Amino acid sequence: MGATGNIGRPPANRGFVIVAVLWILLALSSLAIIFSAYLAASARALAANDMSLQTEALVSAGIELAAYQLTLADEKARPQRGAFHFLLNEASVGVTFTSEAGRLDLNYASKEMLVGLFVVLGAGKDAAAEYADRIVGWRTRPAPGSENVEAARYNALGYSPRQGLFTHVNELALVAGLPESLVDRALPFVTVFNGGPDVDPKIAAPEIVAARDKASGNERDGFGSRAASPNGIAASTQGPNPQDAASAAQSACYRIAISIRFRNGHRTTSEAVIALGDKVEPYRVLSWQNDIEPRNPVLLRGRG
């Protein structure tokens, strides 16, 4: 009778078995969720890496084609700027190239050109002259045995002036006394790759042309005409300006902008500066920057 009384009752440990199975199923589902998240993250990482590799390859192709076009022409007949477009690897690539002669070289520009640029960008004449002095002081090594007055200006800033050539335009922000806002406005118009004191007005921005006119004393009025001379006669009627008649400034360096639009709608813009060479080494890349933010045009100021 005692034995028959246990018939039909579940074993005492069956409940524990069910709980254990549920815990195992929960662990397996958690593992599946973690694994799916890992796969998704890996896919995104691989896609991003693939996009980066494609971008680098397309930028390299744009630089190669621009350098090829430039090296085909004779040095004296080499175009100062140009543009072209091509399709590659399901991406649309637009390339523009411009000679660095269109920008003011921080290492070789005269004080008058620097003053003219700062005045055009909104600085007062006295302040602009002070800013130009500080730039000249930054790039100039003092004479042996002379007092280093320029270095004393930087004691409170905690660093010393380079007193050598600028190596990057962003060094402009380190020059003592220059307002940050003025530096931001000046950066699109300056370079360290021009290699000479003059610019080519045919490819230079209007701000650079206006600075050049101020430096030479041939300012233009608001309508693009030469300002009147002290005797009331327009400067444009007094014969050609020797500076305008001179040959345009040349530079072996070119700034190349590469704009890429992928099939998925993603866009990116890169910029490189190259120096043209010879048959052994056709060109060298001096600067390369990806994901360039487009700069807003700077309005002309201080024309009066």
C-alpha positions as CSV (number, residue, x, y, z in Angstrom):
1,M,0.0,0.0,0.0
2,G,2.8,2.4,0.8
3,A,4.4,1.8,-2.6
4,T,1.3,2.4,-4.5
5,G,0.8,5.7,-2.8
6,N,3.7,7.3,-4.7
7,I,2.4,6.4,-8.2
8,G,1.7,9.5,-10.4
9,R,3.6,11.9,-8.2
10,P,6.5,13.8,-9.9
11,P,10.0,13.3,-8.4
12,A,11.0,15.9,-5.8
13,N,13.9,17.2,-7.9
14,R,11.9,17.8,-11.2
15,G,11.3,21.4,-10.3
16,F,15.0,22.1,-9.9
17,V,15.7,20.5,-13.3
18,I,13.1,22.8,-15.0
19,V,14.7,25.9,-13.3
20,A,18.1,24.8,-14.4
21,V,16.9,24.4,-18.0
22,L,15.4,27.8,-17.9
23,W,18.6,29.4,-16.7
24,I,20.5,27.6,-19.4
25,L,18.1,28.9,-22.1
26,L,18.4,32.4,-20.6
27,A,22.2,32.2,-20.8
28,L,22.1,30.9,-24.4
29,S,19.7,33.8,-25.4
30,S,22.0,36.3,-23.7
31,L,25.0,34.8,-25.6
32,A,23.1,35.0,-28.8
33,I,22.2,38.7,-28.2
34,I,25.9,39.5,-27.3
35,F,27.1,37.7,-30.4
36,S,24.7,39.5,-32.7
37,A,25.7,42.8,-31.2
38,Y,29.4,41.9,-31.8
39,L,28.6,40.9,-35.4
40,A,26.8,44.2,-36.0
41,A,29.7,46.2,-34.5
42,S,32.2,44.3,-36.5
43,A,30.3,44.9,-39.7
44,R,30.1,48.6,-39.0
45,A,33.8,48.7,-38.2
46,L,34.7,46.8,-41.4
47,A,32.4,49.1,-43.4
48,A,34.1,52.2,-41.9
49,N,37.5,50.8,-42.6
50,D,36.6,49.9,-46.1
51,M,35.3,53.4,-46.7
52,S,38.5,54.9,-45.3
53,L,40.6,52.7,-47.6
54,Q,38.4,53.6,-50.6
55,T,38.8,57.3,-49.8
56,E,42.5,57.1,-49.5
57,A,42.8,55.3,-52.8
58,L,40.5,57.8,-54.6
59,V,42.4,60.7,-53.1
60,S,45.7,59.2,-54.3
61,A,44.2,58.7,-57.7
62,G,43.1,62.4,-57.9
63,I,46.6,63.6,-56.8
64,E,48.3,61.3,-59.4
65,L,46.1,62.5,-62.2
66,A,46.5,66.2,-61.2
67,A,50.3,65.8,-61.1
68,Y,50.3,64.0,-64.4
69,Q,48.4,66.8,-66.1
70,L,50.8,69.4,-64.6
71,T,54.0,67.6,-65.6
72,L,52.8,67.1,-69.2
73,A,53.0,70.9,-69.7
74,D,56.2,72.8,-70.1
75,E,57.3,74.6,-66.9
76,K,56.7,78.1,-68.3
77,A,53.3,77.1,-69.9
78,R,52.1,75.2,-66.9
79,P,48.5,76.1,-65.9
80,Q,48.1,78.0,-62.7
81,R,44.8,76.3,-61.9
82,G,42.5,73.7,-63.4
83,A,39.8,71.1,-62.7
84,F,38.6,67.7,-63.9
85,H,36.2,64.9,-62.9
86,F,36.3,61.2,-63.1
87,L,34.3,58.1,-62.0
88,L,36.1,55.2,-60.2
89,N,35.0,52.4,-57.9
90,E,31.4,53.5,-58.0
91,A,32.4,57.0,-56.7
92,S,32.3,60.4,-58.3
93,V,35.5,62.3,-57.8
94,G,36.0,66.1,-58.6
95,V,39.5,67.5,-58.5
96,T,40.7,71.1,-58.6
97,F,44.3,72.3,-58.5
98,T,45.6,75.8,-57.9
99,S,49.2,77.1,-57.7
100,E,50.3,78.2,-54.3
101,A,51.4,81.4,-56.0
102,G,47.8,82.5,-55.4
103,R,48.4,82.6,-51.6
104,L,50.6,84.9,-49.5
105,D,53.7,83.1,-48.2
106,L,54.2,83.8,-44.4
107,N,57.9,83.2,-44.8
108,Y,58.6,85.6,-47.7
109,A,55.8,88.1,-47.8
110,S,56.9,91.7,-47.3
111,K,55.8,93.6,-44.2
112,E,53.7,95.9,-46.5
113,M,51.9,92.9,-48.0
114,L,51.1,91.5,-44.5
115,V,49.9,94.9,-43.4
116,G,47.7,95.2,-46.5
117,L,46.1,91.8,-45.8
118,F,45.3,92.5,-42.2
119,V,43.8,95.8,-43.1
120,V,41.7,94.2,-45.8
121,L,40.5,91.6,-43.2
122,G,39.4,94.3,-40.8
123,A,42.3,95.4,-38.7
124,G,43.3,99.0,-38.2
125,K,46.4,100.3,-39.9
126,D,48.4,100.7,-36.7
127,A,47.3,97.3,-35.4
128,A,48.0,95.7,-38.8
129,A,51.5,97.1,-38.7
130,E,52.1,95.7,-35.2
131,Y,50.8,92.2,-36.3
132,A,53.1,92.3,-39.4
133,D,56.1,93.2,-37.2
134,R,55.4,90.2,-34.9
135,I,55.2,87.9,-37.9
136,V,58.5,89.2,-39.2
137,G,60.0,88.8,-35.7
138,W,58.7,85.2,-35.5
139,R,60.4,84.2,-38.8
140,T,63.7,86.2,-38.4
141,R,66.7,85.0,-36.5
142,P,68.4,87.8,-34.5
143,A,71.9,88.9,-35.4
144,P,74.7,87.2,-33.5
145,G,75.5,89.1,-30.3
146,S,72.4,91.3,-30.4
147,E,69.7,91.4,-27.8
148,N,66.8,89.1,-28.5
149,V,64.0,91.6,-28.0
150,E,61.5,89.4,-29.8
151,A,62.0,86.4,-27.5
152,A,61.4,88.6,-24.4
153,R,57.8,89.3,-25.7
154,Y,57.0,85.6,-25.3
155,N,58.2,85.1,-21.7
156,A,54.8,85.6,-20.3
157,L,53.3,83.2,-22.8
158,G,55.6,80.3,-21.7
159,Y,57.3,79.6,-25.1
160,S,59.8,81.1,-27.4
161,P,59.3,82.4,-31.0
162,R,60.6,80.1,-33.7
163,Q,62.8,82.8,-35.2
164,G,63.0,80.6,-38.3
165,L,60.7,79.8,-41.2
166,F,57.1,78.9,-40.5
167,T,56.6,75.2,-41.0
168,H,52.8,75.3,-41.0
169,V,50.2,78.1,-41.4
170,N,48.7,77.1,-38.0
171,E,51.8,78.5,-36.3
172,L,50.2,81.9,-37.1
173,A,48.1,81.3,-34.0
174,L,51.3,81.2,-31.8
175,V,52.5,84.7,-32.9
176,A,52.2,87.1,-30.0
177,G,49.4,89.6,-30.1
178,L,47.4,88.3,-33.1
179,P,43.7,88.0,-32.3
180,E,42.3,84.5,-32.8
181,S,39.5,85.8,-35.0
182,L,41.9,87.6,-37.3
183,V,44.0,84.4,-37.6
184,D,40.9,82.4,-38.6
185,R,40.1,85.0,-41.3
186,A,43.7,85.0,-42.6
187,L,44.3,81.2,-42.8
188,P,42.5,80.7,-46.2
189,F,44.8,83.3,-47.8
190,V,48.3,82.3,-46.5
191,T,50.7,79.4,-47.1
192,V,54.2,78.2,-46.4
193,F,54.6,76.7,-49.9
194,N,54.6,79.6,-52.2
195,G,58.3,80.0,-52.0
196,G,58.4,83.7,-53.0
197,P,57.3,87.2,-51.8
198,D,54.8,87.9,-54.6
199,V,51.4,86.4,-55.7
200,D,49.7,85.8,-59.0
201,P,46.7,88.2,-59.1
202,K,45.0,86.2,-61.8
203,I,44.4,83.3,-59.4
204,A,44.6,85.0,-56.0
205,A,41.5,85.7,-53.9
206,P,40.1,89.3,-54.0
207,E,41.4,89.8,-50.5
208,I,45.0,89.0,-51.6
209,V,44.6,91.3,-54.7
210,A,43.4,94.1,-52.5
211,A,46.3,93.6,-50.1
212,R,48.7,93.7,-53.0
213,D,47.2,96.9,-54.2
214,K,47.5,98.5,-50.8
215,A,51.1,97.4,-50.5
216,S,51.9,98.9,-53.9
217,G,49.9,102.1,-53.3
218,N,47.5,101.2,-56.2
219,E,44.3,100.7,-54.2
220,R,41.0,100.2,-56.1
221,D,37.7,101.8,-55.3
222,G,34.5,99.9,-54.4
223,F,33.8,99.4,-58.2
224,G,37.2,97.8,-59.0
225,S,38.7,100.9,-60.6
226,R,41.9,102.5,-59.5
227,A,41.6,105.0,-56.8
228,A,42.2,108.6,-57.7
229,S,45.7,110.0,-57.3
230,P,46.4,113.1,-55.2
231,N,46.1,115.3,-58.3
232,G,42.6,114.0,-59.0
233,I,43.5,111.9,-62.0
234,A,42.6,108.2,-61.8
235,A,45.6,106.0,-61.4
236,S,44.5,103.8,-64.3
237,T,44.9,106.7,-66.7
238,Q,48.6,107.3,-65.8
239,G,49.9,104.3,-67.7
240,P,50.3,100.7,-66.9
241,N,51.4,99.7,-63.4
242,P,54.9,98.1,-63.5
243,Q,53.8,95.6,-60.9
244,D,50.8,94.5,-62.9
245,A,52.9,94.4,-66.1
246,A,55.4,92.2,-64.5
247,S,55.3,88.4,-65.1
248,A,53.0,86.5,-62.8
249,A,54.5,84.9,-59.8
250,Q,55.2,81.2,-60.2
251,S,55.4,78.3,-57.8
252,A,56.3,74.7,-58.1
253,C,53.7,73.8,-55.4
254,Y,50.1,73.2,-56.1
255,R,47.1,72.8,-53.7
256,I,44.8,70.0,-54.8
257,A,41.2,69.6,-53.5
258,I,39.5,66.3,-54.0
259,S,35.8,66.0,-53.5
260,I,34.4,62.5,-53.4
261,R,30.7,61.4,-53.5
262,F,30.0,57.7,-52.9
263,R,27.0,55.8,-54.3
264,N,25.5,55.6,-50.8
265,G,25.4,59.5,-50.7
266,H,28.4,59.8,-48.3
267,R,30.6,62.8,-49.2
268,T,34.1,63.7,-48.2
269,T,36.6,66.4,-49.2
270,S,40.4,66.1,-48.9
271,E,43.2,68.5,-49.6
272,A,46.8,68.0,-50.5
273,V,49.8,70.2,-51.4
274,I,52.3,68.8,-53.8
275,A,55.7,70.0,-55.0
276,L,56.5,69.2,-58.7
277,G,59.9,67.7,-59.3
278,D,61.7,66.0,-62.2
279,K,61.5,62.9,-64.2
280,V,63.0,60.8,-61.4
281,E,60.6,62.1,-58.8
282,P,57.7,63.8,-60.6
283,Y,56.2,65.2,-57.4
284,R,56.3,65.0,-53.6
285,V,53.3,65.3,-51.2
286,L,54.0,68.1,-48.8
287,S,50.7,68.1,-47.0
288,W,47.6,65.9,-46.9
289,Q,44.4,66.4,-44.9
290,N,41.1,64.4,-45.1
291,D,37.6,65.6,-44.2
292,I,38.2,69.2,-44.9
293,E,35.5,71.5,-43.7
294,P,34.4,74.0,-46.4
295,R,35.3,77.5,-45.4
296,N,32.9,80.3,-45.7
297,P,34.1,83.1,-48.0
298,V,35.5,86.1,-46.1
299,L,33.9,89.4,-47.0
300,L,36.2,92.2,-48.0
301,R,36.7,94.7,-45.2
302,G,38.7,97.9,-44.7
303,R,38.8,99.0,-48.3
304,G,38.7,102.6,-47.3
